Amino acid sequence: MAARRDRTHYLYLAVIGAVLLGIAVGFLAPGVAVELKPIGTGFVNLIKMMISPIIFCTIVLGVGSVRKAAKVGAVGGLALGYFLIMSTVALAIGLVVGNILEPGSSLHLTKDLAEAGAAQAQGASESTSDFILGIIPKTIVSAFTEGEVLQTLLVALLAGFALQAMGKAGEPVLRGIGHIQRLVFRILAMIMWAAPVGAFGAMAAVVGATGVDALKSLAVIMIGFYITCALFVFLVLGTLLRLIAGVNIFALLKYLGREFLLILSTSSSESALPRLIAKMEHLGVSKPVVGITVPTGYSFNLDGTAIYLTMSSLFIAEAMGSPLKIGEQISLLVFMVIASKGAAGVTGAGLATLAGGLQSHRPELVDGVGLIVGIDRFMSEARALTNFAGNAVATVLVGTWTKEIDKERAAEVLAGRVPFDETTLVDDGHGAPADADADADAGADVPDQRGAGGGDTKATAGV
């Protein structure tokens, strides 16, 4: 097992090397670098195709093994309440920093940038009713084929509750889904070996298309945004994590270091969603909490996106010579956060949400979106990293509030004494069995795994 872990260690060193090589190619041969974009897109698409089956298996196994449906409702209610509060806090922080910096006052809009901004606004917004109806898939199968996270979440919850109601009759189905979960995680582990190639193509393309000019002229808002995101993660989230769960934010972020590297190289937090589910279960958080909090958080817990939308709106208004009043800022940004639900993992979705919000509230400012088109990719990385960190922290906090986390195991995992199995991404104590020898015991384990408080965690799982 140690040899296999060593190989994955070298894999992520290769990702770092690929990112640096991509940056070099982007600067030295920008024309060639831009043509490499499909490589990065292809890798992200490979991971996205695994998201729906992983979410489905995780939620069905979690919900189906819980004896009382009220527990699932309590987890969902706590999670949504927390997401709402933290989005508001992120909005407030973005507003304060944006009003202090006033970063757009020295820039000027050209005709080309105005056209780029207008293009982003086309078809960017949707009504609340469209959003709600969009959660319901056309068929059960289409929830998987169309890759919609919320649609998959709905189907999985229905299947989980149905299996829960079936009692012992549903146990064979749960065992089968447990084996399917093993399969999809093993496929994901295989796909990860293409990460260096995907990272190279993605980074080369963005550097080749952007160059250094846009970075120089827009350094104030970009640096300000990165600093604001860092303050939010380390001060706000870090304080909550320490006070409520007794977990050090640096230890948690170190544990998720490979996921952050993956997000940094692909600029999409969705590329790390399957691994976050696996790692949170390995950490000791129960399946129901992980299965509900993580996928829901990817649509409703958009801390980084909230900060981005506030600072970008203020930046554009300043640059256009039409500053927003406090009342306008609040109404516009609340609208944007609502409109951004479900778009957390999509590269460039934040830019479209920004354009759509300005189109509906202050149409004369839409052209200004073109001012940040050049650096949106770099800002989207900080946005994705912050969203991801927020969802990891939320999972631990919700697990603590519902007493669905094994704190002793979490301490062991964060200390590095119970390593994560990079080969299978699952272990005996948290989901489907990791080894063929465990197949015979799977039937007894699946229905009852960690149903209350995560008490039956196996100390040797994942070793």
Summary of the structure (lengths in Angstrom):
residues: 463
radius of gyration: 22.0
end to end distance: 7.8
largest distance: 69.4
contacts: 1720
relative contact order: 0.18
helix: 77%
strand: 0%
